[in-house]
Protein backbone atom coordinates (compact mmCIF):
# COMPACT_ATOMS: atom_id res chain seq x y z
CA UNK A 1 0.00 0.00 0.00
CA UNK A 2 1.35 3.41 -0.96
CA UNK A 3 1.42 6.14 1.67
CA UNK A 4 -1.06 8.90 0.91
CA UNK A 5 1.41 11.65 1.81
CA UNK A 6 5.17 11.48 1.24
CA UNK A 7 6.13 13.60 4.26
CA UNK A 8 5.83 12.26 7.83
CA UNK A 9 4.29 15.46 9.24
CA UNK A 10 1.76 15.55 6.40
CA UNK A 11 0.36 12.20 7.53
CA UNK A 12 -0.38 13.60 10.97
CA UNK A 13 -1.99 16.81 9.71
CA UNK A 14 -3.76 16.34 6.41
CA UNK A 15 -3.41 19.33 4.13
CA UNK A 16 -6.91 19.29 2.67
CA UNK A 17 -9.16 22.21 1.71
CA UNK A 18 -11.49 23.72 4.27
CA UNK A 19 -14.59 25.23 2.69
CA UNK A 20 -15.82 27.85 2.00
CA UNK A 21 -12.54 29.80 2.15
CA UNK A 22 -10.40 27.00 0.75
CA UNK A 23 -7.76 27.38 3.41
CA UNK A 24 -5.62 24.39 4.29
CA UNK A 25 -6.98 22.45 7.26
CA UNK A 26 -3.43 21.41 8.19
CA UNK A 27 -1.54 24.71 8.11
CA UNK A 28 -4.05 27.49 7.41
CA UNK A 29 -2.39 28.64 4.18
CA UNK A 30 -4.33 29.16 0.97
CA UNK A 31 -5.09 25.73 -0.46
CA UNK A 32 -3.41 24.04 -2.19
CA UNK A 33 -0.49 24.87 0.09
CA UNK A 34 3.01 23.69 -0.80
CA UNK A 35 2.63 20.52 1.29
CA UNK A 36 -0.72 19.73 -0.35
CA UNK A 37 0.81 20.29 -3.79
CA UNK A 38 3.65 17.89 -3.04
CA UNK A 39 1.24 15.30 -1.61
CA UNK A 40 -1.09 15.63 -4.62
CA UNK A 41 1.78 15.23 -7.09
CA UNK A 42 2.87 12.11 -5.21
CA UNK A 43 -0.63 10.68 -4.94
CA UNK A 44 -1.45 11.27 -8.62
CA UNK A 45 2.02 10.58 -10.00
CA UNK A 46 0.65 7.88 -12.32
CA UNK A 47 -2.55 9.77 -13.18
CA UNK A 48 -1.90 13.41 -14.13
CA UNK A 49 -5.32 13.69 -15.79
CA UNK A 50 -6.90 12.50 -12.54
CA UNK A 51 -5.06 15.26 -10.70
CA UNK A 52 -6.33 17.88 -13.16
CA UNK A 53 -9.86 16.50 -12.79
CA UNK A 54 -9.65 16.55 -8.98
CA UNK A 55 -8.32 20.11 -8.90
CA UNK A 56 -10.91 21.17 -11.47
CA UNK A 57 -13.67 19.88 -9.18
CA UNK A 58 -12.19 21.82 -6.27
CA UNK A 59 -11.93 24.91 -8.48
CA UNK A 60 -15.62 24.67 -9.38
CA UNK A 61 -16.49 24.42 -5.69
CA UNK A 62 -14.30 27.43 -4.90
CA UNK A 63 -15.90 29.47 -7.68
CA UNK A 64 -19.31 28.71 -6.19
CA UNK A 65 -18.22 29.35 -2.60
CA UNK A 66 -16.30 32.55 -3.37
CA UNK A 67 -18.24 34.50 -6.00
CA UNK A 68 -16.41 37.74 -5.12
CA UNK A 69 -12.97 36.34 -5.97
CA UNK A 70 -11.78 36.78 -9.55
CA UNK A 71 -12.20 33.49 -11.43
CA UNK A 72 -8.79 33.85 -13.09
CA UNK A 73 -7.13 34.25 -9.68
CA UNK A 74 -8.75 31.05 -8.43
CA UNK A 75 -7.90 29.17 -11.63
CA UNK A 76 -4.28 30.24 -11.34
CA UNK A 77 -4.17 29.23 -7.68
CA UNK A 78 -5.70 25.81 -8.26
CA UNK A 79 -4.23 24.87 -11.63
CA UNK A 80 -1.37 27.24 -12.43
CA UNK A 81 1.21 25.32 -10.39
CA UNK A 82 0.75 22.02 -12.24
CA UNK A 83 3.65 20.72 -14.31
CA UNK A 84 3.13 21.83 -17.90
CA UNK A 85 0.85 24.72 -16.97
CA UNK A 86 1.47 27.84 -19.02
CA UNK A 87 3.11 30.77 -17.34
CA UNK A 88 1.45 34.13 -18.01
C-alpha positions, 0 to 999 in steps of 0.5 A: 500500500502506498502512503497517501502523503510522502512527508511524515508530518503531512500524515499527521496533519492532512493538508486538505481544503477547508470550505468555504474559504479553501484554506488548508486544514493542516496549516491554514495557508491558501489551499493548495499549500506547498505541502498539499501540492507535493502530496497531490503530485505524489498521490497522482504521480501515475494519473496526471489527468486524474489530478487535473480533474480533482483540482478542477472539481475543487476549483468549481467548488471554490468558484461557487463558494467565493463568487467575489474572488476573480475566477482567473485568480482562483484558476491560477491558484488551483491549476497554475502550479501544475507541471506543464501549466502555461506561465502568463 
